[in-house]
Amino acid sequence: MSRLTPYVFSIVTSQRLLRWQRKLAEFRRSKAGKPHLVTVYLRISDPHSYILLQVLKALSTRYDIAFDFRTVLRLQENMYPAPGLWEQNAFADSAYLANIYGLDFPIAPPITTPELAHSATAQLLHCELQGDYLDKASAIFETYWQDQSDALNSLIDARIANNVECYQHHLLANETLLQNKGHYLSAMLHYGEKPGSEWYWGLSRLEYLEQRLTTLGAVKNATVDPISARTPTPVEPEPATDTRAASASPIINYWSARSPYSYIGLIRARELAARHGVALVIKPVLPMVMRRMQVPQQKGMYIIRDTKREAEKHNIKFGFSADPLGAAVERCYALFEHASENNLGNEFLETFARSVWAEGIDAATDAGMKTIVETAGLNWSLAKPLLNNEDWRGWAQENLLDMYENGLWGVPSFRYQQIAVFGQDRLDRLEQAIIDDRS
């Protein structure tokens, strides 16, 4: 790894660069007399798109914005390692968010067909070039997700349903635009032109778009509350010393040393476990690339930038980073058992993650790993001979199977009793489950 790598990371993720990029984008927008344009990518079979669509009217009422709607349908295969598990989790996650935001959502996924999804998509594509996309799309999405096939068919022009192929180039243009602009998910909001363009994923990242629009002075109706203000105030936990606080069930964290989200998730999960007197069990798995899977560059760039704003939100240091892919990950896992035997397993992994993602330490070198080991409270002379240990390969793969068995496919993922969630965003769901369980 180059010694310059952490400095490049820090520049790419710096707040100073972000402010400059935003300022330049706003200058160009204002000079050209263009509106605050938000491009919205929606997919009929995506539950996150359905719940996002339900808040867009309120968003446009509060902010002086215009929408450019882009309907998509096909997933980029190299971006979704386990599309079946992804869709299953997306439904459960959207149900949780819909409950928080007070939105409509079905109890079970709709019974539909690929043909119906294609017909509805063609109708949505047709509506893009009319002036009432939001109203028409809302009706189409509602009937699709509420399993009202007769009502949905009545909203689809028979001439469109019979000529779906005529909309394939339009669909391809939208999907290509999404990819060329640098993303792969639907339910995405895109604002600003390069170099000040940014992505916001559905309800989970809407707060960042609202913050940016507010800073730009784009609030036109302050009597309408920010959409992200609808999220409930976290329930104040009882003191951990309360006799009911201790739980026999631990929080399980499926974790990767190469995942920046895992770094943030580990810190937040450790804080959550401490608040409630719950044990935290970390189950490391190999990074996707080291499992011979693909992580395209555009996905990696979005993850790094999104991790930065999430880290800022939770007051976690991040950005002066030395990507640990390869030998550094292997050395970390080789010492995990030794650290665990000394009751410092979690501390060691957190120290490792902070060192590589926030302090620019190259863990592939002995000097770097020595710093990490000693900072974690371990003895370097005892740890160094274990760096070439290969026993970890067996338990890392076993952890992967355990993750799959619980309906999860990627990191960071978390499990508490029967509740399994993907991503550090949903630790609040686990916290509520812990509170409910102890009361």
C-alpha positions in Angstrom: 0.0 0.0 0.0 1.3 3.5 -0.9 2.1 5.8 2.0 0.0 8.4 0.2 -3.2 6.3 0.3 -4.5 7.6 3.6 -4.0 11.2 2.4 -5.9 10.4 -0.8 -8.7 8.9 1.3 -8.8 12.0 3.6 -9.0 14.4 0.7 -11.8 12.4 -1.0 -13.8 12.4 2.2 -12.9 15.8 3.6 -15.6 18.2 4.6 -13.7 21.1 3.0 -13.7 19.4 -0.4 -17.4 18.6 0.0 -18.3 22.2 0.8 -16.3 23.5 -2.2 -18.0 21.0 -4.5 -21.4 22.0 -3.2 -20.6 25.7 -3.6 -19.4 25.2 -7.2 -22.5 23.2 -8.0 -24.8 25.8 -6.5 -23.0 28.6 -8.4 -23.4 26.9 -11.7 -27.1 26.1 -11.0 -27.9 29.6 -10.0 -26.0 31.2 -12.9 -27.9 28.9 -15.3 -31.2 29.8 -13.7 -32.0 26.1 -13.1 -34.3 24.9 -10.3 -33.2 22.7 -7.4 -33.6 19.5 -9.4 -33.9 16.2 -7.6 -33.7 13.1 -9.8 -35.7 10.2 -8.4 -35.1 6.6 -9.4 -38.1 4.3 -8.7 -38.6 0.6 -9.3 -42.1 -0.9 -9.1 -41.0 -4.1 -7.4 -38.9 -2.3 -4.8 -40.6 -1.7 -1.5 -38.3 1.1 -0.6 -39.4 2.9 -3.8 -43.0 2.5 -2.6 -42.5 4.1 0.8 -40.3 6.9 -0.6 -42.9 7.8 -3.2 -45.4 8.4 -0.4 -43.4 11.3 1.1 -42.4 13.1 -2.1 -45.4 15.3 -2.2 -44.7 16.6 1.3 -41.0 17.1 0.3 -42.0 19.3 -2.6 -44.4 21.2 -0.4 -41.7 22.1 2.0 -38.8 22.7 -0.4 -38.5 24.7 -3.6 -37.6 21.7 -5.7 -38.5 20.1 -9.0 -38.4 16.3 -9.7 -37.0 14.4 -12.6 -38.5 10.9 -12.3 -36.7 8.0 -13.8 -38.3 4.5 -13.7 -36.0 1.5 -13.6 -36.7 -2.2 -13.4 -33.6 -4.5 -13.8 -31.0 -4.9 -11.1 -27.3 -4.6 -12.0 -26.3 -8.3 -11.4 -22.7 -7.5 -10.2 -24.1 -5.2 -7.5 -26.4 -7.7 -5.8 -24.5 -10.8 -4.6 -27.7 -12.4 -3.2 -30.8 -10.7 -4.8 -33.3 -13.1 -3.2 -32.1 -12.3 0.3 -31.8 -8.6 -0.6 -35.5 -8.5 -1.6 -36.6 -10.4 1.4 -34.7 -8.0 3.7 -36.0 -5.0 1.7 -39.6 -5.9 2.4 -39.0 -6.3 6.2 -37.0 -3.2 6.3 -39.6 -1.1 4.4 -42.3 -2.5 6.7 -40.3 -1.2 9.7 -39.8 2.2 8.1 -43.4 2.5 7.0 -44.5 2.0 10.6 -42.1 4.7 11.9 -43.2 7.2 9.2 -46.9 6.3 9.4 -47.0 5.2 5.7 -49.1 2.6 4.0 -47.5 -0.9 3.6 -48.8 -4.4 3.1 -48.6 -7.2 5.6 -47.2 -9.5 2.9 -45.5 -9.0 -0.5 -48.0 -8.8 -3.4 -48.7 -11.8 -5.5 -47.6 -10.6 -8.9 -45.9 -11.7 -12.2 -43.0 -10.4 -14.2 -45.4 -9.5 -17.0 -47.4 -7.3 -14.7 -44.3 -5.6 -13.4 -43.2 -5.0 -17.0 -46.6 -3.5 -17.9 -46.6 -1.3 -14.9 -43.1 -0.2 -15.6 -44.0 0.7 -19.2 -47.0 2.7 -18.0 -44.7 4.6 -15.5 -42.2 5.2 -18.3 -45.0 6.7 -20.4 -46.0 8.9 -17.5 -42.5 10.3 -17.2 -43.1 12.5 -20.2 -46.4 13.9 -18.9 -46.8 16.5 -16.1 -48.5 14.4 -13.5 -46.1 11.5 -12.9 -46.2 11.8 -9.1 -50.0 11.3 -8.9 -50.2 8.6 -11.4 -47.1 6.7 -10.1 -48.6 6.9 -6.6 -51.8 5.2 -7.7 -49.8 2.5 -9.7 -47.5 1.8 -6.8 -50.3 1.6 -4.3 -52.4 -0.9 -6.3 -49.3 -3.0 -7.1 -48.1 -3.2 -3.4 -51.6 -3.5 -2.0 -52.2 -6.5 -4.3 -55.1 -4.9 -6.2 -54.3 -6.4 -9.6 -57.7 -5.5 -11.1 -57.3 -1.9 -10.1 -53.7 -1.9 -11.3 -54.7 -3.2 -14.7 -57.3 -0.5 -15.0 -54.5 2.1 -14.6 -52.4 0.6 -17.4 -53.4 1.6 -20.8 -54.1 -1.5 -22.9 -52.1 0.0 -25.8 -49.1 0.2 -23.5 -49.6 -3.2 -22.0 -49.7 -4.7 -25.5 -46.6 -2.8 -26.6 -44.2 -3.1 -23.7 -41.3 -3.7 -26.0 -41.7 -0.1 -27.3 -40.5 1.2 -24.0 -37.3 -0.9 -23.7 -35.0 1.8 -25.0 -36.5 4.3 -22.6 -36.0 1.9 -19.8 -32.5 1.1 -20.8 -31.7 4.9 -21.0 -32.9 5.3 -17.4 -30.9 2.3 -16.1 -27.8 3.5 -18.0 -28.2 7.0 -16.5 -28.4 5.5 -13.0 -25.2 3.5 -13.6 -23.3 6.3 -15.4 -24.2 8.8 -12.6 -22.6 6.4 -10.2 -25.2 4.2 -8.5 -27.0 0.9 -8.6 -29.9 1.0 -6.2 -33.5 2.1 -6.8 -35.4 4.4 -4.4 -32.4 6.8 -4.9 -32.5 10.6 -4.9 -29.8 12.4 -6.8 -29.1 16.1 -6.4 -26.5 18.4 -7.9 -24.2 18.2 -10.8 -20.6 17.1 -10.7 -18.5 17.8 -8.8 -21.2 18.6 -6.2 -23.5 15.7 -7.0 -24.7 13.4 -4.2 -26.8 10.3 -3.7 -29.4 9.8 -1.0 -31.0 6.4 -0.5 -34.7 6.6 0.2 -36.0 7.4 3.7 -32.7 6.2 5.3 -30.7 9.1 3.8 -33.4 11.7 3.2 -32.2 13.7 6.2 -28.9 14.6 4.4 -30.8 15.9 1.3 -33.1 17.9 3.6 -30.0 19.4 5.4 -28.5 20.4 2.1 -31.6 22.0 0.7 -32.1 23.9 4.0 -28.5 25.2 3.9 -29.1 26.4 0.3 -32.2 28.3 1.5 -34.6 26.2 -0.5 -37.2 25.9 2.2 -40.3 27.6 0.8 -42.9 26.4 3.4 -41.5 26.2 6.9 -44.9 25.2 8.3 -44.3 21.8 6.8 -42.0 19.8 9.0 -38.9 18.1 7.6 -39.8 14.5 6.5 -36.9 13.1 8.5 -38.3 14.7 11.6 -40.9 12.1 11.6 -38.5 9.5 13.0 -39.3 8.9 16.7 -37.1 10.0 19.6 -35.3 6.9 20.8 -36.7 5.4 24.0 -34.5 6.3 26.9 -33.0 3.1 28.3 -33.1 2.2 31.9 -29.7 2.2 33.7 -27.7 -0.9 32.9 -27.5 -1.6 36.6 -31.2 -2.4 36.7 -31.7 -6.0 37.4 -33.9 -6.4 34.3 -31.2 -4.9 32.0 -29.1 -8.1 31.8 -30.2 -10.4 28.9 -29.1 -14.0 28.3 -29.4 -13.2 24.6 -26.4 -11.5 23.0 -26.2 -9.2 20.0 -24.5 -11.1 17.2 -22.5 -8.9 14.8 -21.4 -10.4 11.4 -18.4 -8.3 10.6 -15.7 -7.7 8.1 -12.3 -6.0 8.7 -12.5 -4.5 5.2 -15.9 -3.0 5.5 -16.0 0.7 6.6 -19.7 0.2 7.5 -18.6 -2.6 9.8 -16.2 -0.3 11.6 -19.0 2.2 12.4 -21.5 -0.6 13.1 -19.1 -2.2 15.6 -18.7 1.0 17.6 -22.4 1.6 17.6 -23.2 -2.0 18.5 -20.7 -1.9 21.4 -22.3 1.3 22.7 -25.8 -0.3 22.4 -24.7 -3.4 24.2 -23.2 -1.4 27.0 -26.3 0.7 27.4 -28.4 -2.4 28.0 -26.0 -4.7 29.7 -26.1 -7.1 26.7 -23.2 -9.2 25.5 -21.8 -8.4 22.0 -20.5 -11.4 20.0 -18.6 -10.6 16.8 -18.4 -13.1 14.0 -15.9 -12.1 11.4 -16.3 -13.2 7.8 -14.0 -12.8 4.8 -14.6 -9.6 2.7 -16.5 -10.2 -0.5 -13.5 -9.6 -2.7 -11.5 -12.2 -0.8 -14.4 -14.6 -1.4 -13.9 -14.1 -5.1 -16.9 -11.9 -5.5 -17.2 -8.5 -7.2 -17.3 -5.0 -5.6 -17.5 -2.6 -8.6 -15.6 0.7 -8.2 -18.7 2.8 -8.3 -20.2 0.8 -5.4 -17.0 1.2 -3.4 -16.9 5.0 -3.9 -20.5 5.5 -2.8 -19.9 3.4 0.3 -16.8 5.4 1.3 -18.7 8.7 0.9 -21.8 7.5 2.7 -19.7 6.0 5.5 -18.1 9.4 6.0 -21.4 11.2 6.5 -22.7 8.5 8.8 -19.4 8.7 10.8 -19.8 12.4 11.1 -23.4 11.9 12.3 -22.3 9.5 15.1 -19.1 11.4 16.0 -16.9 8.6 14.8 -13.5 9.4 13.3 -13.2 8.2 9.7 -11.4 9.1 6.5 -7.6 8.8 7.1 -7.8 5.3 5.8 -5.5 2.5 4.8 -7.6 -0.1 3.0 -6.8 -3.4 4.7 -7.8 -5.7 1.8 -5.6 -8.8 1.6 -2.7 -9.5 4.0 -3.9 -6.9 6.6 -7.3 -8.7 6.9 -5.6 -12.1 7.2 -3.3 -10.9 9.9 -6.2 -9.4 11.8 -8.2 -12.7 11.7 -5.1 -14.7 12.6 -4.8 -12.8 15.9 -8.5 -12.7 16.8 -8.5 -16.0 18.7 -5.5 -15.0 20.6 -7.1 -11.7 21.5 -10.3 -13.5 22.5 -8.4 -15.9 24.8 -7.1 -12.8 26.6 -10.7 -11.4 26.8 -9.8 -8.7 24.4 -11.3 -10.0 21.2 -13.8 -7.2 20.6 -11.4 -4.6 21.7 -8.8 -5.9 19.3 -11.2 -5.8 16.3 -12.4 -2.3 17.2 -8.8 -1.1 17.6 -7.9 -2.7 14.2 -10.9 -1.1 12.5 -10.2 2.4 13.9 -6.5 2.1 13.1 -7.0 1.3 9.4 -10.1 3.4 8.7 -9.4 6.5 10.8 -5.7 6.5 11.6 -4.1 5.4 8.3 -2.1 2.5 9.9 -0.9 -0.1 7.4 -1.8 -3.4 9.2 0.0 -5.4 6.5 3.3 -4.3 8.0 4.8 -5.5 11.3 5.2 -2.0 12.5 1.5 -1.2 11.9 0.2 -4.4 13.4 2.5 -4.0 16.4 0.9 -0.6 17.1 -2.6 -2.1 16.8 -1.8 -5.1 19.0 -0.3 -3.0 21.8 -3.0 -0.4 21.6 -5.6 -3.2 22.1 -3.7 -4.2 25.3 -2.0 -7.3 23.9 1.6 -8.4 24.0 3.3 -8.1 20.7 6.0 -10.6 21.4 3.3 -13.2 22.0 1.1 -12.2 19.1 3.7 -11.9 16.4 4.4 -15.6 16.0 0.7 -16.2 15.4 0.4 -13.9 12.4 0.8 -16.8 9.9 -1.8 -18.9 11.7 -4.4 -20.3 9.2 -6.9 -21.8 11.6 -9.2 -18.7 11.2 -10.1 -19.8 7.7 -12.3 -22.5 9.1 -14.3 -20.4 11.5 -14.6 -17.5 9.1 -16.3 -19.7 6.6 -18.5 -21.2 9.4 -19.5 -17.6 10.4 -20.5 -17.0 6.8 -22.8 -20.1 6.8 -24.3 -18.9 10.1 -25.0 -15.5 8.5 -26.7 -17.1 5.5 -28.7 -19.4 7.7 -30.2 -16.3 9.4 -31.3 -14.8 6.2 -28.4 -12.4 5.9 -25.8 -12.1 3.1 -23.5 -9.1 3.8 -21.9 -7.1 6.5 -22.4 -5.5 8.8 -25.4 -7.5 9.9 -26.8 -7.9 13.4 -29.0 -10.4 15.2 -30.8 -10.3 18.5 -32.9 -13.4 19.2 -35.2 -13.8 16.2 -34.6 -10.4 14.7 -31.9 -10.1 12.0 -31.1 -6.9 10.3 -28.7 -5.8 7.6 -26.7 -2.6 8.1 -25.8 -0.4 11.0 -28.8 1.8 10.1 -31.1 -0.7 11.8 -29.5 -1.0 15.2 -32.4 1.1 16.5 -34.7 -1.8 15.6 -32.5 -4.1 17.7 -32.5 -1.6 20.6 -36.3 -1.5 20.6 -36.4 -5.3 20.7 -34.0 -5.4 23.6 -36.1 -2.8 25.5 -39.3 -4.7 24.7 -37.7 -8.0 25.8 -36.6 -6.8 29.2 -39.8 -5.1 30.0 
